[in-house]
């Protein structure tokens, strides 16, 4: 299993900015825009993801709207794979399937094209996003991938908030990997 060196982990962690009280009081928002504009940190991250997943025999990378697109599309290109966007409801132009998930106040919905993973039954898919907190979106994404006839082999997050229950819930459905864990 490929892991980050202490120095690599520090480079990535130091490139993520904390924003206090955003989007509401008491929340510490993990801002990845500072990781993205730091060429050294972004290179360390993407090289790590490439090294981790190059032997997984994946067929596709699926990114969750919208920050998962940034990491997912780049990783798919590095691995020579197709990229599939998992979008918010109403954003995809072709026939879709959708999955609802609970928010703190209400529900939201994501969708994917019904033919997103081609005709290969059991296509191996890695889902990627920037962060997992309560895990609602990621659980819905894994459900969607599996409903298409593909197989979600793992969900990868740049940041995993381990003090919330999202990772544990998602581990009931698929493997979970967080590059950086916040306890």
Buried (B, 14 or more C-beta within 10 A) or exposed (E): EEEBEEEBBEBBBEBBEEEEEEEEEEEEBBBBEBBBEBEEBBEBBBEBBBEBBEEEEBBBBBBBBEBBBBBBBBBBEBBEBBBBBBBBBEEBEEEBBBBEBEEEEEEBEBBBBBEBBBEEEEBBBBBBBBBBBBBBBBBBBBBBBBEBBBBBBBBBBBBBBBEBEBBEBBEEBBEBBBBBEBE
